[in-house]
Amino acid sequence: MERPNQVWCSDITYLPMRRGFRSPLSSDQWRTRARLVAIMDWHTRKVLAWRISNTLEADFCVEALNEAIHKFGLPEIMNTDQGSQFTSFAWTDRLRRTGVRISMDGKGRFLDNIFIERLWRTLKYECVYCMLGKPARRQRRASANG
């Protein structure tokens, strides 16, 4: 990557929640995970836009994409995994109408989008898990050491 706006990437991660929230799908169904999407520039590693949702609909992803485009202009290429939000008509149509080339990772190829995967790891280990208590792996290590 040689310059900003050459390649952007996007991905979704799940955020565990201590308390659940009511699902819009069913009044008696409680969910304990939220979904977080981010749009990142590969050259600068800057998060350009993000959204949180309690559904798996593509709308929150398209909203984040629209914000990034509004603030930073169009990328030449958008790279994502093959998740349903990124293969949806709403997502792909938004990119195609503006002339952005679509690049999708191969199945099981998380390393193709390593920059945003590292963001998720950092976010979860330095922020989310601290709020919920220590991760199980660290708890086991701490109890083994006394």
Phi and psi in degrees as a GROMACS rama.xvg file:
@    title "Ramachandran Plot"
@    xaxis  label "Phi"
@    yaxis  label "Psi"
@TYPE xy
-106.611  -20.1601  GLU-2
-158.15  160.997  ARG-3
-62.0409  154.297  PRO-4
67.7208  10.6088  ASN-5
-78.175  -52.4543  GLN-6
-135.311  129.281  VAL-7
-111.215  158.45  TRP-8
-133.11  160.682  CYS-9
-146.154  149.884  SER-10
-158.151  162.96  ASP-11
-119.636  141.165  ILE-12
-129.889  160.38  THR-13
-98.3949  137.4  TYR-14
-112.599  118.796  LEU-15
-68.6785  147.8  PRO-16
-125.145  141.754  MET-17
-65.2646  -42.0014  ARG-18
-117.363  145.768  ARG-19
-83.8516  -179.586  GLY-20
-140.595  156.231  PHE-21
-69.7798  134.746  ARG-22
-77.4885  141.022  SER-23
-70.0497  -12.5982  PRO-24
-79.3567  -29.7664  LEU-25
-154.838  132.033  SER-26
-69.4438  -20.5767  SER-27
-101.271  5.38316  ASP-28
-99.5224  124.328  GLN-29
-106.722  137.594  TRP-30
-111.849  147.9  ARG-31
-121.023  14.7186  THR-32
-136.167  140.22  ARG-33
-107.145  160.705  ALA-34
-110.937  135.839  ARG-35
-121.262  127.017  LEU-36
-113.632  144.717  VAL-37
-135.586  147.203  ALA-38
-111.539  125.68  ILE-39
-128.222  143.926  MET-40
-88.8604  125.864  ASP-41
-65.5198  -36.061  TRP-42
-70.3533  -48.0787  HIS-43
-90.8841  -16.0775  THR-44
62.2452  22.103  ARG-45
-88.9037  136.179  LYS-46
-78.2202  118.31  VAL-47
-87.1392  -32.0742  LEU-48
-163.766  157.501  ALA-49
-154.436  159.442  TRP-50
-148.405  152.965  ARG-51
-116.899  141.906  ILE-52
-142.487  157.894  SER-53
-107.568  12.0591  ASN-54
-126.746  172.315  THR-55
-102.887  14.8495  LEU-56
-66.7541  158.833  GLU-57
-81.0128  -13.2642  ALA-58
-54.5508  -45.0746  ASP-59
-67.576  -29.0172  PHE-60
-70.2328  -43.5401  CYS-61
-65.3588  -37.9038  VAL-62
-60.2022  -43.8344  GLU-63
-64.2945  -42.2364  ALA-64
-60.5176  -45.844  LEU-65
-61.3002  -40.796  ASN-66
-63.4229  -45.0916  GLU-67
-61.7032  -43.337  ALA-68
-64.7199  -42.4219  ILE-69
-61.9094  -40.9575  HIS-70
-82.0496  -33.8638  LYS-71
-122.205  -2.36317  PHE-72
87.8688  -171.175  GLY-73
-92.5409  141.679  LEU-74
-83.3409  164.562  PRO-75
-79.3844  -39.3827  GLU-76
-133.568  140.545  ILE-77
-118.177  121.328  MET-78
-107.845  131.217  ASN-79
-143.205  175.834  THR-80
-84.3313  -170.599  ASP-81
-98.5117  27.3294  GLN-82
-62.6186  157.946  GLY-83
-60.7682  -31.6456  SER-84
-66.7332  -37.1894  GLN-85
-87.5522  -9.77591  PHE-86
-104.756  0.420862  THR-87
-68.2633  157.512  SER-88
-61.9259  -42.2754  PHE-89
-57.5401  -44.2929  ALA-90
-70.1386  -53.7285  TRP-91
-67.8454  -35.5495  THR-92
-65.3208  -40.8151  ASP-93
-59.2516  -42.3774  ARG-94
-71.3028  -45.2818  LEU-95
-63.8197  -41.0504  ARG-96
-61.0817  -26.0559  ARG-97
-102.097  2.50726  THR-98
82.4984  14.8917  GLY-99
-80.3255  131.019  VAL-100
-75.5235  138.281  ARG-101
-101.197  128.248  ILE-102
-124.072  128.503  SER-103
-122.077  139.356  MET-104
-65.5269  154.891  ASP-105
-69.7559  157.759  GLY-106
-58.5679  132.02  LYS-107
73.8395  11.7778  GLY-108
-102.204  64.3595  ARG-109
-62.2693  -25.6509  PHE-110
-69.0089  -18.5263  LEU-111
-64.4923  -22.897  ASP-112
-122.276  42.6046  ASN-113
-60.6886  -33.1273  ILE-114
-62.506  -44.3878  PHE-115
-77.8965  -29.0553  ILE-116
-64.3945  -38.0919  GLU-117
-66.3302  -36.314  ARG-118
-59.9238  -46.2928  LEU-119
-61.4834  -42.9107  TRP-120
-61.2095  -47.1941  ARG-121
-62.0885  -46.8198  THR-122
-58.2646  -46.8467  LEU-123
-69.7434  -45.055  LYS-124
-76.7007  -29.2912  TYR-125
-97.2001  -16.4527  GLU-126
-125.848  -62.3483  CYS-127
-64.7796  -52.9815  VAL-128
-65.2528  -29.8942  TYR-129
-64.2884  -36.3919  CYS-130
-70.0201  -33.3592  MET-131
-90.5317  -8.6758  LEU-132
111.46  169.991  GLY-133
-64.7087  144.241  LYS-134
-60.7419  152.564  PRO-135
-55.0792  -40.3549  ALA-136
-61.3036  -43.4433  ARG-137
-71.1381  -34.0669  ARG-138
-63.2765  -42.7561  GLN-139
-62.7845  -44.562  ARG-140
-62.5738  -43.4517  ARG-141
-65.6231  -39.7886  ALA-142
-72.7132  -29.9555  SER-143
-70.1097  -30.5307  ALA-144
-86.7842  -0.582319  ASN-145
